Amino acid sequence: MQTLSNATDDDTTVAPWLAVLSVGIGAFALVTSEFLPVGLLPAMAAELAISKGQAGLMITTPGIVAAFAAIFVTVGSGRLDRRIVLLALTALLVASNLLVALAPSYAWILLGRAMLGVGVGGFWAIGSAIGPRLVAPQHASRAMSIIFAGVSLGTVAGVPAGALVGELVGWRVAFGAASAIAVLVFLGQLLLLPKLPPTQAIRLRQLPMIFGIRKARLGLIATAMLFTGQFAAYTYIAPFLTQISHLAAGTVSAMLLVYGASGFIGNLLGGWAAGRYERAALMLTGAVLGLSTLALAAFGSHSVTAMLLVAVWGFGFGAMPIAVQTWMFKAAPHLMEGSSALFVAIVQVSLASGALLGGMAVDRLGVSSAMLVGGVFALGCALTIALFGKPQASAKAGAACAAS
């Protein structure tokens, strides 16, 4: 595997880790931008005169677009230098947030969010495979953890800060600030990333090969259930804490910060656990997410209980990306970019589906129903891995695939 133009064999070199950090900060900017409406949803819905379920389309739209972008950016980029592709996607992030900040109507906001979807899908398909290439092979897991720490940091600082900025000076300023951060990310990547020619050109006909690997197929099913459940509930966490737990707007912003802080811890421990006990880590992630959201639906009217459960939920959310990505990486290490593209496509379809299902439930049954939907799907993931993800079954499937 080529790494930093053959310049990263010396593990003491700082440059490779700065390059990894630039990708991780890019992940932070993307997560902040993609989920910014979560903290701003009540204010945006009120100003735009739309229901909270309709406002959930601001999460659904980029998710749907990102699902297609993950595959077509990976395939369409062909032999292009991955550094150039990543810079183009970051530039798109800048433009999309700026469009939302200046949008004269809800339709323009959805267009900006669709542009974001292209950036999100392409970044995760390309970016998650870039991390291990920037450092020596024995440090690939650490590089992945740094990149996914950007995901947790986005929830620790980005989403709560966006909610706070929105509360103080308006949601448009929050999106403008996100655009400014994306500009800094672009400049950092321009200076720090080396040339990254693709290891292989991925073609559409190669992607079905990944479905032929039993462990990868199981991982994609589990991923779909887990992300559908997570975002059926998480998209409506702010309305839930406001309406059901009766928390003030400032307290909701603080709880989003607690959620993210717990997620950062979950990311660190999840990365350690997934590297050693991938099946147990994935099962536990599903169980924590499922049980905490179901408990919120049952006991969320008690404010202190709700705050404790949000912290537990955040821990599970932090472990989620690294748990599922590690499973997929170990399932098909020889098809890393293709596997990443399918993984991101499934994640984004599930994210969009979860937000849509949660919105439908909220508009018809009330905001607590989003927590019930989320809990059922997340527990379904844990049960699926428990029943069908035994190591011996995966090993036999891998051996059969290799023999063919």
C-alpha positions, -999 to 999 in steps of 0.1 A, spaced: 0 0 0 15 33 -11 19 58 17 28 95 14 48 89 -18 70 64 1 80 91 26 62 77 57 83 46 64 99 65 92 73 64 119 88 94 137 80 117 107 54 144 117 42 151 81 21 119 77 2 126 110 -4 162 101 -19 149 68 -41 125 87 -51 153 111 -62 174 81 -85 146 70 -98 143 105 -106 180 107 -123 176 74 -145 149 90 -152 173 118 -164 200 94 -186 175 75 -202 161 106 -208 196 119 -224 207 86 -244 175 80 -260 175 115 -261 212 121 -299 213 116 -304 188 145 -295 215 170 -312 243 150 -343 224 139 -369 241 162 -357 276 152 -355 268 115 -389 252 115 -404 282 132 -388 308 108 -396 288 77 -432 280 88 -428 242 83 -434 212 106 -406 195 125 -411 164 103 -407 185 72 -376 201 87 -362 167 90 -358 167 52 -327 189 58 -311 157 71 -328 133 47 -319 152 15 -281 152 19 -283 115 30 -301 104 -2 -277 124 -24 -246 111 -5 -257 75 -10 -254 79 -48 -223 102 -45 -204 77 -25 -205 52 -54 -204 75 -84 -176 97 -70 -155 66 -62 -161 51 -97 -161 84 -116 -128 96 -100 -111 67 -117 -74 74 -119 -76 109 -105 -53 119 -77 -73 114 -44 -58 147 -31 -75 166 -59 -108 148 -54 -107 155 -16 -100 192 -22 -129 195 -47 -153 179 -22 -142 202 6 -147 232 -18 -183 219 -23 -187 219 15 -178 255 16 -203 264 -12 -232 244 3 -231 259 37 -228 294 22 -259 288 1 -279 276 31 -268 307 51 -280 330 23 -310 310 10 -341 331 4 -365 301 7 -367 265 20 -363 252 -16 -328 269 -18 -319 254 16 -327 219 3 -306 226 -28 -277 236 -6 -282 205 15 -282 184 -17 -248 199 -26 -236 189 8 -247 154 1 -223 151 -28 -195 163 -6 -204 140 23 -208 109 2 -176 115 -18 -156 124 12 -165 93 33 -159 70 4 -125 85 -5 -114 100 28 -119 69 50 -97 49 26 -71 76 25 -63 76 62 -45 42 63 -25 52 32 -9 82 48 10 62 75 29 30 79 6 -1 77 10 -9 114 -5 25 123 -35 22 100 -60 16 129 -47 47 147 -50 68 116 -86 56 112 -93 64 149 -80 100 144 -103 105 114 -133 91 132 -124 112 162 -133 141 140 -168 126 138 -171 126 176 -155 161 178 -182 173 155 -208 162 180 -188 174 210 -181 209 197 -197 215 162 -233 206 167 -237 221 202 -217 252 192 -240 256 162 -270 253 184 -256 279 207 -247 303 179 -282 298 164 -298 306 197 -277 338 202 -275 353 167 -296 331 144 -292 299 125 -280 316 93 -249 328 111 -243 292 123 -242 280 87 -220 309 77 -196 300 104 -196 264 92 -187 276 57 -158 296 72 -145 266 90 -147 246 57 -125 272 41 -98 267 67 -101 229 62 -95 234 25 -64 254 31 -50 229 56 -56 200 32 -40 220 3 -9 225 23 -6 191 41 -19 164 19 6 147 -5 -1 134 -39 -23 103 -36 -27 83 -68 -54 57 -65 -43 22 -57 -68 9 -82 -96 22 -104 -129 10 -90 -155 -1 -116 -192 -6 -110 -190 -42 -119 -166 -48 -90 -190 -36 -63 -212 -68 -64 -181 -88 -54 -183 -72 -20 -218 -86 -15 -204 -120 -22 -183 -118 10 -205 -130 38 -190 -110 65 -192 -78 44 -228 -85 35 -237 -90 72 -218 -58 81 -238 -38 56 -271 -52 69 -261 -44 105 -249 -9 94 -283 -2 78 -302 -12 109 -279 7 132 -278 40 113 -315 39 105 -322 36 142 -297 62 153 -310 89 130 -347 81 134 -341 92 170 -312 116 169 -327 139 143 -355 147 168 -335 149 200 -338 186 204 -377 187 201 -378 157 224 -358 173 251 -378 205 247 -413 191 246 -411 158 266 -382 165 291 -392 202 294 -356 215 292 -349 251 283 -332 259 250 -299 266 268 -301 233 286 -307 215 254 -275 230 239 -257 219 270 -271 184 267 -259 182 230 -225 190 244 -227 163 270 -239 139 242 -209 148 221 -184 145 250 -197 111 258 -194 103 222 -157 113 222 -151 88 250 -171 62 232 -150 68 201 -118 62 220 -130 31 238 -149 18 208 -117 21 186 -98 1 212 -125 -26 216 -133 -29 178 -96 -36 171 -96 -65 195 -132 -77 198 -150 -65 167 -181 -86 171 -186 -78 208 -180 -41 201 -206 -39 173 -232 -59 194 -226 -36 224 -229 -5 203 -263 -16 190 -275 -26 225 -264 7 241 -281 28 214 -313 7 214 -318 5 252 -310 41 258 -335 54 232 -362 30 243 -356 41 279 -359 78 268 -393 70 253 -404 54 286 -388 77 312 -378 109 292 -404 130 309 -381 130 340 -355 157 332 -326 142 352 -333 107 339 -334 121 304 -301 138 308 -284 106 321 -298 86 292 -286 112 267 -251 108 280 -253 70 277 -267 73 242 -239 96 232 -213 70 243 -229 45 220 -230 70 192 -193 77 195 -185 40 192 -208 35 163 -187 47 133 -155 30 143 -173 -3 152 -190 -7 119 -161 6 98 -136 -17 115 -160 -47 108 -161 -37 71 -124 -31 68 -116 -65 82 -143 -81 60 -128 -69 27 -93 -53 32 -84 -60 -5 -113 -39 -18 -110 -10 6 -122 19 -17 -151 -2 -31 -161 -14 3 -160 22 16 -182 33 -12 -208 7 -5 -205 13 32 -211 50 28 -239 45 4 -257 22 29 -250 46 58 -264 76 39 -295 57 27 -301 45 63 -294 80 77 -320 95 53 -345 66 59 -341 70 96 -347 108 95 -377 102 72 -392 74 94 -386 94 125 -403 124 109 -433 104 98 -436 90 133 -433 124 149 -459 141 127 -484 112 133 -477 99 168 -457 125 186 -420 131 192 -415 102 216 -423 77 189 -390 86 171 -372 72 201 -392 40 199 -384 36 162 -347 42 168 -345 18 197 -361 -11 177 -338 -8 148 -306 -5 169 -315 -35 190 -322 -53 157 -286 -47 147 -273 -61 180 -295 -92 176 -283 -97 140 -247 -97 149 -253 -119 179 -271 -146 158 -252 -145 126 -218 -129 132 -200 -157 150 -163 -158 141 -163 -194 129 -192 -186 104 -173 -156 90 -141 -176 88 -158 -204 68 -174 -178 45 -140 -161 39 -123 -194 31 -150 -203 6 -147 -169 -10 -109 -173 -13 -113 -208 -28 -136 -195 -55 
